């Protein structure tokens, strides 16, 4: 049972995809996070990854130990990471191709002006 005298929970960050809390617990317990457990959620206690359990058939929770520590839930699906990497790679390729083509265009233009005869 939740006893506010034995467990203190303070919100440090609350934005979409990142939720961080400061926990002070005098006994072990289970922290239920009322966010649906989709693939891509990660939980950390003091920046160390911990296992997320399914709670109430839909939500997520983690085991808590006695002590003071930070708890962070982060939503970072694998598809997002792959998509971001591919987007950056394509952008760099386009920039590189533009630089190469501009250099080739200058070279061709310079070569044509050198061969002009009267």
Backbone as CSV, one residue per row, in Angstrom:
resi,resn,N_x,N_y,N_z,CA_x,CA_y,CA_z,C_x,C_y,C_z
1,UNK,0.824,-1.184,0.000,0.000,0.000,0.000,0.873,1.255,0.000
2,UNK,0.387,2.269,-0.690,1.116,3.529,-0.751,0.943,4.276,0.563
3,UNK,2.051,4.597,1.150,2.038,5.362,2.396,2.856,6.628,2.162
4,UNK,2.203,7.793,2.070,2.934,9.026,1.772,3.985,9.379,2.815
5,UNK,3.919,8.765,3.976,4.934,9.019,4.997,6.207,8.224,4.712
6,UNK,6.094,7.086,4.028,7.250,6.227,3.743,7.817,6.418,2.346
7,UNK,7.037,6.988,1.437,7.482,7.176,0.057,7.182,8.606,-0.371
8,UNK,8.203,9.318,-0.798,8.049,10.678,-1.318,8.421,10.653,-2.797
9,UNK,7.569,11.233,-3.613,7.789,11.263,-5.057,7.680,12.704,-5.523
10,UNK,8.734,13.220,-6.131,8.764,14.593,-6.624,9.020,14.566,-8.126
11,UNK,8.196,15.262,-8.888,8.373,15.323,-10.339,9.493,16.298,-10.676
12,UNK,10.481,15.824,-11.438,11.579,16.673,-11.889,11.380,17.127,-13.334
13,UNK,10.836,16.230,-14.160,10.623,16.552,-15.575,9.362,15.842,-16.038
14,UNK,8.535,16.581,-16.777,7.288,16.013,-17.257,6.995,16.602,-18.627
15,UNK,7.571,15.979,-19.647,7.305,16.408,-21.016,7.081,15.155,-21.853
16,UNK,6.442,15.280,-23.001,6.136,14.090,-23.789,7.378,13.243,-24.069
17,UNK,7.318,11.997,-23.665,8.410,11.064,-23.916,9.488,11.025,-22.857
18,UNK,9.491,11.967,-21.923,10.498,11.979,-20.854,9.828,12.375,-19.543
19,UNK,9.882,11.468,-18.595,9.293,11.708,-17.272,10.337,11.326,-16.232
20,UNK,10.680,12.270,-15.380,11.701,12.000,-14.361,11.164,12.390,-12.983
21,UNK,11.451,11.527,-12.018,10.986,11.717,-10.646,12.138,11.533,-9.683
22,UNK,12.062,12.211,-8.567,12.972,11.969,-7.452,12.182,11.150,-6.447
23,UNK,12.748,10.013,-6.050,12.057,9.099,-5.139,12.844,9.005,-3.837
24,UNK,12.121,9.076,-2.725,12.708,8.791,-1.419,11.802,7.767,-0.765
25,UNK,12.308,6.538,-0.652,11.481,5.447,-0.127,12.165,4.824,1.082
26,UNK,11.385,4.612,2.124,11.915,3.974,3.330,11.785,2.455,3.265
27,UNK,11.014,1.962,2.283,10.875,0.515,2.115,10.808,0.207,0.621
28,UNK,10.998,-1.052,0.272,10.911,-1.422,-1.134,9.454,-1.387,-1.574
29,UNK,9.245,-1.306,-2.867,7.888,-1.239,-3.387,7.881,-1.352,-4.890
30,UNK,6.797,-0.917,-5.464,6.616,-1.001,-6.912,6.031,0.320,-7.382
31,UNK,6.698,0.972,-8.314,6.232,2.245,-8.847,5.461,1.968,-10.131
32,UNK,4.172,2.295,-10.135,3.335,2.127,-11.322,3.269,3.464,-12.043
33,UNK,3.614,3.422,-13.305,3.618,4.611,-14.155,2.431,4.467,-15.103
34,UNK,1.433,5.324,-14.962,0.197,5.204,-15.740,0.365,5.744,-17.154
35,UNK,1.238,5.110,-17.873,1.499,5.393,-19.278,1.433,4.031,-19.976
36,UNK,0.681,3.901,-21.070,0.618,2.593,-21.737,2.018,2.092,-22.103
37,UNK,2.223,0.804,-21.905,3.538,0.205,-22.165,3.628,-0.219,-23.619
38,UNK,4.127,0.679,-24.462,4.391,0.384,-25.864,5.863,0.019,-25.995
39,UNK,6.207,-0.738,-27.044,7.633,-0.970,-27.285,8.340,0.376,-27.486
40,UNK,9.490,0.520,-26.916,10.237,1.775,-27.029,10.381,2.508,-25.715
41,UNK,9.621,2.096,-24.686,9.781,2.717,-23.373,10.990,2.110,-22.671
42,UNK,11.746,2.960,-21.989,12.913,2.539,-21.214,12.817,3.197,-19.842
43,UNK,13.248,2.469,-18.820,13.237,3.020,-17.462,14.640,2.981,-16.891
44,UNK,14.954,3.995,-16.090,16.286,4.118,-15.498,16.153,4.522,-14.032
45,UNK,16.976,3.935,-13.210,17.126,4.384,-11.824,18.560,4.873,-11.702
46,UNK,18.718,6.144,-11.378,20.041,6.785,-11.333,20.829,6.503,-12.612
47,UNK,20.163,6.678,-13.754,20.743,6.528,-15.096,21.173,5.102,-15.438
48,UNK,20.757,4.114,-14.651,21.039,2.708,-14.961,19.741,2.064,-15.428
49,UNK,19.765,1.358,-16.579,18.531,0.751,-17.083,17.967,-0.299,-16.130
50,UNK,16.647,-0.322,-16.004,15.955,-1.319,-15.179,14.820,-1.927,-16.000
51,UNK,14.409,-3.106,-15.598,13.338,-3.821,-16.293,11.985,-3.167,-16.010
52,UNK,11.182,-3.032,-17.067,9.822,-2.507,-16.924,8.861,-3.687,-16.937
53,UNK,7.967,-3.708,-15.974,6.957,-4.755,-15.871,5.611,-4.208,-16.353
54,UNK,4.798,-5.069,-16.951,3.441,-4.690,-17.319,2.586,-4.714,-16.055
55,UNK,1.857,-3.637,-15.822,0.984,-3.566,-14.648,-0.439,-3.271,-15.103
56,UNK,-1.394,-3.849,-14.432,-2.815,-3.639,-14.739,-3.131,-3.882,-16.221
57,UNK,-2.446,-4.832,-16.824,-2.642,-5.264,-18.220,-2.265,-4.226,-19.260
58,UNK,-1.967,-3.018,-18.888,-1.769,-1.959,-19.868,-0.605,-1.030,-19.545
59,UNK,-0.384,-0.760,-18.270,0.584,0.251,-17.876,1.941,-0.360,-17.554
60,UNK,2.842,0.462,-17.061,4.197,0.000,-16.784,4.584,0.301,-15.341
61,UNK,5.513,-0.503,-14.838,5.963,-0.301,-13.469,7.366,-0.845,-13.275
62,UNK,8.007,-0.384,-12.227,9.362,-0.840,-11.905,9.439,-1.147,-10.412
63,UNK,10.366,-2.028,-10.072,10.605,-2.331,-8.665,11.429,-1.206,-8.058
64,UNK,11.066,-0.824,-6.842,11.804,0.224,-6.141,12.480,-0.369,-4.913
65,UNK,13.642,0.154,-4.612,14.373,-0.242,-3.421,14.306,0.897,-2.405
66,UNK,14.579,0.614,-1.161,14.649,1.708,-0.185,15.811,2.648,-0.549
67,UNK,15.627,3.924,-0.331,16.693,4.891,-0.588,16.188,6.096,-1.343
68,UNK,17.127,6.949,-1.728,16.820,8.144,-2.516,17.504,8.013,-3.868
69,UNK,16.760,8.249,-4.919,17.307,8.099,-6.266,16.371,8.756,-7.273
70,UNK,16.872,8.918,-8.491,16.026,9.453,-9.558,15.531,8.292,-10.410
71,UNK,14.298,8.432,-10.862,13.668,7.451,-11.742,13.292,8.184,-13.019
72,UNK,13.649,7.614,-14.152,13.338,8.258,-15.422,12.705,7.243,-16.363
73,UNK,11.603,7.649,-16.996,10.962,6.872,-18.056,11.152,7.654,-19.348
74,UNK,11.689,6.995,-20.368,11.980,7.652,-21.640,11.373,6.824,-22.767
75,UNK,10.662,7.500,-23.658,10.096,6.832,-24.834,10.999,7.108,-26.025
76,UNK,11.737,6.097,-26.454,12.649,6.219,-27.587,12.551,4.925,-28.400
77,UNK,11.527,4.852,-29.274,11.364,3.626,-30.049,12.503,3.431,-31.044
78,UNK,12.814,2.176,-31.313,13.907,1.830,-32.225,13.666,2.427,-33.612
79,UNK,12.414,2.425,-34.073,12.099,2.964,-35.398,12.467,4.444,-35.486
80,UNK,12.280,5.199,-34.412,12.639,6.617,-34.404,14.146,6.791,-34.547
81,UNK,14.907,5.988,-33.821,16.372,6.081,-33.875,16.865,5.745,-35.271
82,UNK,16.336,4.680,-35.853,16.741,4.288,-37.204,16.355,5.373,-38.204
83,UNK,15.137,5.895,-38.090,14.681,6.952,-38.990,15.524,8.210,-38.881
84,UNK,15.882,8.597,-37.666,16.717,9.789,-37.472,18.099,9.576,-38.089
85,UNK,18.674,8.386,-37.882,19.988,8.084,-38.454,19.931,8.133,-39.982
86,UNK,18.908,7.506,-40.579,18.788,7.513,-42.039,18.568,8.917,-42.579
87,UNK,17.781,9.730,-41.883,17.543,11.108,-42.328,18.830,11.918,-42.325
88,UNK,19.620,11.771,-41.284,20.903,12.485,-41.206,21.845,11.997,-42.301
89,UNK,21.884,10.679,-42.525,22.762,10.120,-43.562,22.367,10.640,-44.943
90,UNK,21.079,10.670,-45.245,20.609,11.164,-46.546,20.915,12.657,-46.694
91,UNK,20.702,13.433,-45.644,20.998,14.869,-45.702,22.480,15.107,-45.972
92,UNK,23.354,14.350,-45.296,24.792,14.495,-45.534,25.165,14.078,-46.949
93,UNK,24.524,13.016,-47.458,24.786,12.577,-48.830,24.383,13.662,-49.827
94,UNK,23.215,14.272,-49.629,22.752,15.319,-50.543,23.679,16.524,-50.501
95,UNK,24.106,16.924,-49.319,25.045,18.048,-49.199,26.358,17.707,-49.890
96,UNK,26.880,16.501,-49.638,28.133,16.075,-50.272,28.006,16.015,-51.784
97,UNK,26.896,15.475,-52.275,26.684,15.396,-53.727,26.597,16.798,-54.329
98,UNK,25.949,17.712,-53.634,25.860,19.089,-54.118,27.234,19.741,-54.218
99,UNK,28.077,19.500,-53.222,29.433,20.071,-53.238,30.234,19.485,-54.387
100,UNK,30.151,18.171,-54.574,30.889,17.509,-55.662,30.394,18.010,-57.010
101,UNK,29.085,18.077,-57.202,28.540,18.541,-58.485,28.893,19.997,-58.751
102,UNK,28.877,20.837,-57.722,29.258,22.240,-57.907,30.723,22.340,-58.318
103,UNK,31.571,21.524,-57.711,32.990,21.515,-58.079,33.188,21.039,-59.508
104,UNK,32.444,20.022,-59.909,32.549,19.518,-61.285,32.048,20.566,-62.273
105,UNK,30.982,21.271,-61.926,30.424,22.301,-62.796,31.434,23.431,-63.001
106,UNK,32.106,23.832,-61.913,33.126,24.890,-62.019,34.281,24.428,-62.899
107,UNK,34.675,23.169,-62.744,35.785,22.638,-63.520,35.442,22.604,-65.000
108,UNK,34.230,22.154,-65.339,33.794,22.100,-66.734,33.708,23.499,-67.300
109,UNK,33.164,24.434,-66.551,33.021,25.811,-67.001,34.391,26.446,-67.238
110,UNK,35.323,26.170,-66.332,36.674,26.714,-66.458,37.379,26.096,-67.662
111,UNK,37.192,24.820,-67.887,37.796,24.131,-69.021,37.281,24.665,-70.333
112,UNK,36.028,25.038,-70.439,35.450,25.583,-71.676,36.015,26.962,-71.965
113,UNK,36.200,27.786,-70.929,36.692,29.144,-71.161,38.173,29.134,-71.526
114,UNK,38.925,28.099,-71.113,40.346,28.018,-71.464,40.548,27.630,-72.933
115,UNK,39.590,26.979,-73.548,39.724,26.496,-74.923,39.136,27.444,-75.941
116,UNK,38.815,28.654,-75.562,38.249,29.615,-76.508,39.371,30.160,-77.389
117,UNK,39.159,30.123,-78.712,40.162,30.653,-79.639,39.511,31.681,-80.549
118,UNK,40.313,32.663,-81.005,39.827,33.717,-81.906,40.554,33.638,-83.203
